[in-house]
Amino acid sequence: MEKRKRRWGDRKDGRRLRTLHPMSYVAPYIMKDRSGAQNLFADSFDISGAERYIRQKKEEGYPDFGMLHVIIAAYLRVAAEKPGINRFVSGQRIFARNDVEVCMVIKKEMTAESEETCIKATFDRSETAIEVYEKFSKLIEEYRTNGGDDSFEKTVGTLIKFPGLFLRMAVRVLKILDYFGRLPASLLKVSPFHGSLFLTSMGSLGIPPVHHHLYNFGNLPVFLAYGAKYNKLVTDRSGNTVNRRLMDFTVSTDDRICDGFYYASCIKQFKRYIKNPWILDEKPKEIIDDVD
């Protein structure tokens, strides 16, 4: 896919979309905050196939391969086919993001007392499940060994040294810079508030997935939480009772980047890839570019 030239009005992290439906341009002015424009959705993945796939990958020599990698790879494939899911709103304008940026919280060490840090992984929409695994494993290892890129944490650490009034003013300045697309690229690169998707696993905590709010600061439009795996008796299409291996998930979405029908089609396709992840071993046949 040919890289587009940057035009006036584009941002460092995305290009402005100029041929959307008129209502799409008005919506960010009516729903100014991301939290006021969010939709909440809950459903379940059928993970019977995914668990077989994960076992296969571990036998093939990828010992830490897990559900996280399947979910990210499936999301990349959906973004390749339905690029509207990778848009964002900033400065009351809608943009197509340059890459798929996935944020999540990890522990710096595998102990209960260890501090948490937020990491961001940048992917191309063409990447396979194994490429996701290798890139993510390398990133996590770098954070746990060398601390990774902590420039965002250093920025926050500097800000909290100011008195409350000055801190409030500093955050306001950052919001103004972000509104006009003037935040430094180095800060955008590591900010957990700027990205395509924020992932969080509730399964390890022993609770169902929460409906997480979207942040008004930044431009991250989708928050996905998933819970523990469990068995459930369900009725199939033939009326027979069968045992299914399921995992609940919730999604919070920014309603302004695309309509409900588009979101629904994305989630359906997402679930299909989770159900049959072997498709994710191959590169996508086509990567669809977003509108102008």
C-alpha positions as CSV (number, residue, x, y, z in Angstrom):
1,M,0.0,0.0,0.0
2,E,1.5,3.3,-1.1
3,K,2.2,5.8,1.7
4,R,0.2,9.0,1.3
5,K,1.9,12.4,1.4
6,R,1.2,14.5,4.5
7,R,-1.2,17.4,3.8
8,W,-2.2,20.5,5.6
9,G,-4.4,19.6,8.5
10,D,-2.9,16.1,9.0
11,R,-1.3,15.1,12.4
12,K,1.8,13.3,13.2
13,D,-0.2,10.2,14.2
14,G,-2.9,10.3,11.4
15,R,-4.3,12.0,8.3
16,R,-7.4,14.1,8.3
17,L,-10.4,12.6,6.5
18,R,-12.2,15.1,4.3
19,T,-14.9,13.1,2.4
20,L,-17.0,11.7,5.2
21,H,-20.8,12.1,5.6
22,P,-21.7,15.7,6.8
23,M,-23.1,14.3,10.0
24,S,-19.6,12.9,10.8
25,Y,-18.2,16.4,10.8
26,V,-20.9,17.8,13.1
27,A,-20.9,14.9,15.6
28,P,-17.5,15.9,17.3
29,Y,-19.0,19.4,18.0
30,I,-22.2,18.0,19.4
31,M,-20.4,15.3,21.5
32,K,-17.3,17.2,22.4
33,D,-15.9,14.8,25.0
34,R,-15.0,11.2,24.2
35,S,-16.6,9.9,27.4
36,G,-19.9,11.5,26.3
37,A,-19.7,9.8,23.0
38,Q,-18.9,6.3,24.1
39,N,-21.0,3.2,23.5
40,L,-20.7,0.1,25.7
41,F,-21.0,-3.4,24.4
42,A,-20.7,-6.9,26.0
43,D,-20.4,-10.3,24.3
44,S,-18.5,-13.6,24.5
45,F,-15.8,-15.2,22.4
46,D,-16.0,-18.9,21.5
47,I,-12.4,-19.8,22.3
48,S,-12.4,-23.6,21.7
49,G,-10.5,-23.2,18.4
50,A,-8.3,-20.5,19.9
51,E,-7.2,-22.8,22.7
52,R,-6.2,-25.5,20.2
53,Y,-4.4,-23.0,18.2
54,I,-2.5,-21.7,21.2
55,R,-1.5,-25.2,22.2
56,Q,-0.2,-25.8,18.6
57,K,1.9,-22.6,18.7
58,K,3.5,-23.6,22.0
59,E,4.4,-27.0,20.5
60,E,5.9,-25.2,17.5
61,G,8.3,-23.3,19.8
62,Y,6.5,-20.2,21.0
63,P,6.2,-21.0,24.7
64,D,4.5,-17.7,25.8
65,F,2.0,-17.6,23.0
66,G,-1.4,-16.8,24.4
67,M,-4.9,-15.3,24.0
68,L,-3.5,-11.8,24.0
69,H,-1.6,-12.4,20.8
70,V,-4.6,-14.0,19.1
71,I,-6.7,-10.9,20.1
72,I,-4.2,-8.4,18.8
73,A,-3.7,-10.3,15.5
74,A,-7.4,-10.6,15.0
75,Y,-7.9,-6.9,15.6
76,L,-5.1,-6.1,13.1
77,R,-6.9,-8.2,10.5
78,V,-10.2,-6.5,11.1
79,A,-8.4,-3.1,10.8
80,A,-6.9,-4.3,7.5
81,E,-10.4,-5.0,6.1
82,K,-12.4,-2.3,7.9
83,P,-10.1,0.7,8.3
84,G,-12.8,2.9,9.9
85,I,-12.2,1.1,13.2
86,N,-8.7,2.7,13.3
87,R,-9.9,6.3,13.1
88,F,-9.8,8.8,15.9
89,V,-11.2,12.2,16.8
90,S,-8.8,15.0,17.8
91,G,-9.4,18.8,17.7
92,Q,-13.0,18.1,16.6
93,R,-11.7,16.5,13.4
94,I,-11.7,12.8,12.3
95,F,-8.4,11.2,11.3
96,A,-7.2,7.9,9.9
97,R,-4.4,6.6,12.1
98,N,-1.1,5.8,10.4
99,D,-0.5,2.5,12.3
100,V,-2.3,0.3,14.8
101,E,-1.1,1.2,18.3
102,V,-2.1,-1.1,21.1
103,C,-1.7,0.0,24.7
104,M,-1.9,-2.2,27.9
105,V,-0.6,-2.3,31.5
106,I,2.0,-4.8,32.5
107,K,4.0,-5.5,35.6
108,K,7.7,-4.6,35.4
109,E,8.5,-7.9,37.3
110,M,6.4,-11.0,37.8
111,T,5.8,-10.3,41.5
112,A,2.8,-9.0,43.5
113,E,4.8,-6.1,44.8
114,S,6.1,-5.0,41.4
115,E,5.1,-1.7,39.9
116,E,2.9,-1.5,36.9
117,T,3.7,0.4,33.7
118,C,1.8,1.1,30.5
119,I,3.3,-0.1,27.3
120,K,2.5,0.7,23.7
121,A,3.1,-1.6,20.7
122,T,2.9,-0.3,17.1
123,F,1.8,-2.7,14.4
124,D,1.3,-2.8,10.7
125,R,-2.1,-4.1,9.6
126,S,-0.4,-6.8,7.5
127,E,1.2,-8.6,10.5
128,T,0.5,-12.2,11.3
129,A,-0.1,-13.8,14.7
130,I,3.5,-15.0,14.9
131,E,4.8,-11.5,14.0
132,V,2.6,-10.0,16.7
133,Y,3.9,-12.6,19.2
134,E,7.6,-11.8,18.3
135,K,7.2,-8.0,18.4
136,F,5.2,-8.0,21.6
137,S,7.5,-10.5,23.4
138,K,10.5,-8.4,22.5
139,L,8.8,-5.2,23.7
140,I,7.8,-6.7,27.1
141,E,11.2,-8.2,27.6
142,E,12.8,-4.8,26.9
143,Y,10.5,-3.1,29.5
144,R,11.2,-5.7,32.1
145,T,14.9,-5.8,31.5
146,N,15.8,-2.2,30.6
147,G,12.7,-0.3,31.7
148,G,11.7,0.5,28.1
149,D,10.9,4.0,26.9
150,D,9.8,5.8,30.1
151,S,9.7,9.3,28.6
152,F,5.9,9.6,29.3
153,E,6.4,8.5,33.0
154,K,9.2,11.0,33.3
155,T,7.0,13.8,31.9
156,V,4.2,12.8,34.4
157,G,6.8,12.6,37.2
158,T,7.9,16.2,36.4
159,L,4.4,17.5,36.3
160,I,3.3,16.1,39.7
161,K,6.1,18.1,41.3
162,F,4.2,21.3,40.6
163,P,1.6,22.7,42.9
164,G,-2.0,21.7,42.1
165,L,-2.9,24.9,40.3
166,F,0.2,24.8,38.1
167,L,-0.4,21.1,37.4
168,R,-3.9,21.9,36.3
169,M,-2.5,24.7,34.0
170,A,0.1,22.3,32.6
171,V,-2.4,19.7,31.7
172,R,-4.6,22.3,30.1
173,V,-1.6,23.4,28.0
174,L,-1.0,19.8,26.9
175,K,-4.7,19.5,25.9
176,I,-4.4,22.7,23.8
177,L,-1.3,21.4,22.1
178,D,-3.0,18.1,21.4
179,Y,-6.1,19.8,20.1
180,F,-4.0,21.6,17.4
181,G,-1.8,18.5,16.8
182,R,1.3,20.1,18.3
183,L,2.2,17.5,20.9
184,P,5.8,16.3,20.4
185,A,6.1,13.1,18.4
186,S,8.2,11.6,21.2
187,L,5.3,12.0,23.7
188,L,2.7,10.7,21.2
189,K,4.9,7.6,20.7
190,V,4.6,6.5,24.4
191,S,1.4,8.1,25.6
192,P,-1.2,5.5,26.6
193,F,-3.9,8.0,25.9
194,H,-3.1,8.1,22.2
195,G,-3.6,4.9,20.2
196,S,-5.9,2.5,18.4
197,L,-6.8,0.2,21.2
198,F,-6.4,-0.3,25.0
199,L,-6.4,-3.9,26.1
200,T,-6.9,-5.2,29.7
201,S,-7.3,-8.7,31.0
202,M,-9.6,-9.2,34.0
203,G,-9.2,-13.0,33.9
204,S,-6.1,-13.0,36.1
205,L,-7.9,-10.9,38.7
206,G,-10.8,-13.4,38.9
207,I,-13.5,-10.9,37.9
208,P,-15.6,-10.4,34.8
209,P,-14.5,-7.8,32.3
210,V,-15.4,-4.2,33.3
211,H,-17.0,-1.6,31.1
212,H,-14.0,0.8,31.0
213,H,-14.5,4.4,30.3
214,L,-12.7,6.2,27.4
215,Y,-10.3,9.0,28.3
216,N,-11.1,12.6,27.3
217,F,-7.4,13.4,27.1
218,G,-5.8,12.0,24.0
219,N,-7.5,10.3,21.1
220,L,-7.8,6.6,21.9
221,P,-11.2,5.4,20.6
222,V,-11.6,1.7,21.7
223,F,-11.1,0.0,25.1
224,L,-11.4,-3.8,25.2
225,A,-11.5,-5.8,28.4
226,Y,-11.7,-9.6,28.6
227,G,-12.3,-12.0,31.4
228,A,-11.6,-15.5,32.5
229,K,-12.2,-18.6,30.4
230,Y,-15.2,-20.8,31.3
231,N,-17.4,-23.6,30.1
232,K,-21.1,-23.1,29.3
233,L,-23.9,-25.4,28.0
234,V,-25.6,-23.7,25.1
235,T,-28.1,-24.8,22.4
236,D,-26.7,-25.0,18.9
237,R,-28.6,-24.3,15.7
238,S,-29.9,-27.9,15.5
239,G,-31.4,-27.6,19.0
240,N,-28.8,-29.8,20.6
241,T,-27.2,-28.9,24.0
242,V,-23.4,-28.6,23.6
243,N,-20.6,-27.5,25.9
244,R,-18.8,-24.4,24.7
245,R,-15.5,-22.9,25.9
246,L,-16.2,-19.1,26.2
247,M,-14.5,-15.9,27.3
248,D,-16.5,-12.7,28.0
249,F,-15.4,-9.4,26.7
250,T,-16.6,-5.8,26.8
251,V,-15.9,-3.0,24.4
252,S,-16.1,0.8,24.9
253,T,-16.1,2.7,21.6
254,D,-16.1,6.3,20.4
255,D,-19.4,6.7,18.6
256,R,-18.0,9.5,16.4
257,I,-15.5,7.6,14.3
258,C,-18.0,5.3,12.5
259,D,-21.6,4.3,12.8
260,G,-23.2,1.4,14.7
261,F,-23.6,-0.9,11.7
262,Y,-19.9,-0.5,10.9
263,Y,-18.9,-1.3,14.5
264,A,-21.2,-4.3,14.5
265,S,-19.7,-5.7,11.3
266,C,-16.2,-5.2,12.9
267,I,-17.1,-7.1,16.0
268,K,-18.7,-10.0,14.1
269,Q,-15.5,-10.3,12.0
270,F,-13.4,-10.0,15.1
271,K,-15.2,-13.0,16.7
272,R,-14.8,-15.0,13.5
273,Y,-11.0,-14.6,13.6
274,I,-10.9,-15.5,17.3
275,K,-13.0,-18.7,16.6
276,N,-10.7,-19.7,13.7
277,P,-7.3,-18.1,14.3
278,W,-5.4,-20.3,11.8
279,I,-6.4,-17.6,9.2
280,L,-4.1,-15.3,11.1
281,D,-1.0,-17.3,10.1
282,E,-1.3,-15.9,6.6
283,K,-0.8,-12.3,5.5
284,P,-4.1,-10.6,4.5
285,K,-5.0,-10.9,0.8
286,E,-5.8,-7.2,0.7
287,I,-5.4,-4.2,3.0
288,I,-8.1,-1.6,2.4
289,D,-7.1,2.0,2.8
290,D,-9.5,4.5,4.4
291,V,-11.3,7.2,2.5
292,D,-9.7,10.5,1.6
